Structure formats: structure tokens, C-alpha cells
Amino acid sequence: MTTNVLSVVALSLLSMFGIWQYAERPTQPPFHQKQLNSGGGVQLNNVGGGEGERLAGVYCATCHVLPKPEHLDQATWLSKVFPTMRRYMGLDQLPHREKLPHDLESFFPIHPLITEDEWFKIALYFVDNAPLELPTVVIPNASVDTTVFDVQEIRLGIVPPMTTLVKFDSATKQLIIGDGFTNELRVCTLNGDVKHTIKLDGPPSGIAIEPDAWYVTDMGKLLPHDSAIGSIKKIVWKNGSPTVTTIVKNLRRPTHIIAADLNNDGIRDFVVCEYGNLLGQLGWFEVKRNRRFVYHELLAQPGAIRTQIADLNSDGKPDIIAQMAQAREGLFAYINKGKGLFESQELITLPPSFGSSWFGFTDWNHDSYPDIILTTGDNGDYDNPPNKPYHGVYVYVGSKEMKYSQVEFYPMYGAYGAAFENFSLASSKDMFVFSYFPNLSDSLVGLVRLYNELPDASRVLTYSKSTSGRWLVFDVADVDGDGDTDIVLGNVSYGPANIPDEIQKGWVEGGVSALVLKNNLRK
């Protein structure tokens, strides 16, 4: 059979019988050729398109950036993507639709939004132009480093460890470790000795450490959900003891909080990401002089994962930059126009398979304009997802006009965070990157890497204890006060993806809640 005939047969079975797994791979050679250019990422030669390509631009780009066939392999398009698409387009009804809350039913139409003929043309365009397998990325061999960091495992007696927050409090020189299994914050010494345990209602996900109090986002529960059971907790310290109060309720799975005076009234406000699942939003809480909170919505869309405050246009007013990891993924700026008004602007958009996971600002090219470091690596959409060659760290340089252009790419499967710092105290900075969805066939070095002395990036380092957890969250700070930069990583030992049993067991039973990489260059 040709690839086209196999595709038609498989898609017909999906349409008629709702078959979700496609086991047989076509035997025809792949259509693509891999190219890794200096700008980074993977480019594949595209084959044709016609009416299917046109229809994809009409229907597939309504909710997210239009993907390309080469972003996924043929089997993933067939067995994962298009069965899901049928439900969102109203072609297949949910088996238990009546059990959904009313506000979620609208995501799954009762009547088809597309004809079967149009669906087949779109699906055939993607499947027939997709590679049999995604190309692999050749990463320079990594050597185990013992010269930059001393590595220390933090065990808190939590099994399984589900560390959803790590933060270093520079005022008290203590680590704050939040666990999504026990729904607690633990305040620890750098050696892991617990000084305080603070009970919350749900998993802690973000923290703003302010002079008067800590402000913590409580997700309500850990797994993806749309229930409005999240909150903001205020933790006040008095005589060395914490008191917890709830100051904002009814949030949908909040993931991040940041404090800033956004309207120049002398009172601190709060930007909150409500990631949700199908429902969610991004907005800020204006704090009035009577301490009343007034909410201002910026974006009524799920997937807000984190924000930063920066003055992007150099007008002296704080702008909000938000990372969206659902629907239309990417970075979006909300330019402060004064008096509490913001104007939205797209900075970077990404196809949905890229899995936007983290971002930060730097001045990469030393031109005084903010540049962006962004990681892609979320790979939890499907069981047994493919390793994606476009996962890794992207560098975008900015301009006076707030336009961003990609200039560098450092590959790493499942990348979930990065730091561009002068770790090695050399003349140039280093890029530290870690993974939550690693490629475990690569001797586990995909979990933690340091590209030493960029922009050369020819020397890649890894660390002996980087295999003791699956790293989701991190913080970078001078934790021991010796003038160099250290790293703290948090282990969420359970999660999606195909992990060998023995490795998963080690992450769970090993009980490592956090890993402290203490820079030893200034001992």
C-alpha cells in the first residue's frame, strides 16, 4: 500500500469506529530532510498541500498557531491529534457529555463545525506530509562536572516527592519548598533541616516574597482541572511563626503570582496566572486603599503559566509579559498605558506541539534592549509522545520597536527551564537547562545540562545526581552568600510520558524533594 492509501484507511476507521490507536507505520521512506540552521530549530521540506492545506488555515488556526505536518510523526497525527480534533469540531460526540459542567459543554459542539469531507482533506494533508519518525537531534557529548557545582540532595521524608515550588528567601537565607502531595510549604535550611511546615488547602505553585508577607498561589488540587477552588494565601510572620489567611478565593488552578505597583498609586498590586485546563484567565488584582481587591482581566484564555514585569518600551511604566502554554501559545506583552490600562501585543507565538514551558529576560547582545530566553519542552499531551527535535532553549533578541527575532537554539528534549548566568565566573555567561520530559535513552544526561561559556556551547556538562529526580521547578540565587550563583531544582517524581519502571521507582522512592547545586568557585 502507498502512504496515501494507508492514511485513507486509517482515517476511515477513526471516523467510523472511533479507533484511537494506530499501530502500523507505513513503510514508505520519509518525505523530509532534516536541517539544523544557525537560528536553531528544525526545518523540514514540505510536500504539497492544496485544498487540505487551505482548509487547515481556515479551521486549525482559529484556536492556535497553524502547525506544520513535520511537527509530529504520522502515527501521532493519526492516533492522537485527529481523534481529538473530531470531538472539538463536533464530528464525534463525547460519550458522557451530560456529565460535564455547563461551562465546559460549549467546548464540544453538538453539531459539526466541519464536514467529513473537509476533515479528511485536512487530515490527509498533515499525515501525508508528515515524517514517519521525527528526526533526532545530535547533542554534544556531556562530561560529568565536579568543578562548578557541589550537588546536594534535599530529602524531607515525602514519598512520593511532588515539589511544585522552590524558592530561596534571601532575607532569611532559607529554602521554601512546596509539595503538591502533602499540600504544604516547608521552610528549610540549606541542609534540608525543616524549620517550619505550613499547611495549605492545595498544592502551592507560586510565591511573591514581600516585606510584609508571603503571597502564595494555591492550586486547589494538582491534576488538571477547571474548578474554581484555587486561592491566594497570605502568610504573615510574627515572632518567628507563620499565620495563613486566604485573601482571594475562587481561582481556577492558579500557577503564578507576582507583585508590582501597576497603576502608580503607591499600593502594590498582584498579577495572577489562572492556568485552568479548558477554562482559565490572566489578569491583575488592583489593591485599593481600603485593602479591597478589584480584578482586571487581561486575557480570557487558559494556559497562563507565568509572568514577569519589565519596562519593554522604556517609558518608565511597568509592563506585564505573560507566557501562555495552552491554545495560542507564546509570549504576550501588556503594555502599560497608565491609569491601570494595558494594551496587548504579541511578542512570540508558537505552534501547539512546541510546549512552551518557561521564559526569562536578559541582554544577550549587549544593546540595552531586553532579549528573551524561552524553553519549549512540555510533552504531556499524549501517552508515549515522540521526542521532539525542536524542544530546547531559544534565544530571541529584541529591538527598540519590541520586535523579537530568534538567533540561537540549544536542543534538549523536554526542556522546562533555563538560566543564563555567569556560573563559571568567566568572561562570558553559561546556559543552564533542565528537563521534565527527558530522553532517557541518552544515559540520563538529558535531565540537567550546563552549556559552558556561551556562545561557543561546545562544552556540555552534566551532574552525577541529576538523575535522582524529575525536575519541574527551579530557582537561581546566591543561596550561601559567597558571591556566586547557585541553583535549586524541585522534583515532581510522577508525571506523564513513558518512563521505565526502575527509573520511576527510583524517583518516587528515593524521596529527593529538591537538588541544590551549590557553586563551589568561591568557597
Secondary structure, DSSP 4 states (H G I P E B T S, - for coil): --HHHHHHHHHHHHHHH------PPP-SPPS---EE-TT-SEE------HHHHHHHHHHTTTTSPPP-GGGS-HHHIIIIIHHHHHHHTTSS--TTGGGS-HHHHTTS-SS-SS-HHHHHHHHHHHHHHS-SSPPP---PPEEE--SSEEEEEEE-S-SS-BEEEEEEETTTTEEEEEETTTTEEEEE-TT--EEEEEE-SS-EEEEEE-SS-EEEEE-SSSSS---S-EEEEEEEEETTEEEEEEEEEEESSEEEEEEE-SSSSSS-EEEEEE--SSS-EEEEEEEPTTS-EEEEEEE--S-EEEEEEE-TTSSSS-EEEEEE-SSSEEEEEEEEEETTEEEEEEEEEE-GGG-EEEEEEE-TTSSSS-EEEEEE----SSSSPPP-TT-EEEEEE--TT---EEEEEEE-TTEEEEEEE-TT-SSS-EEEEEESS--TTSTTTTSEEEEESTT---EEEE-GGGGGS-EEEEEEE-TTSSSS-EEEEEEB---SS---HHHHHHHHHT-EEEEEEEE-TT-
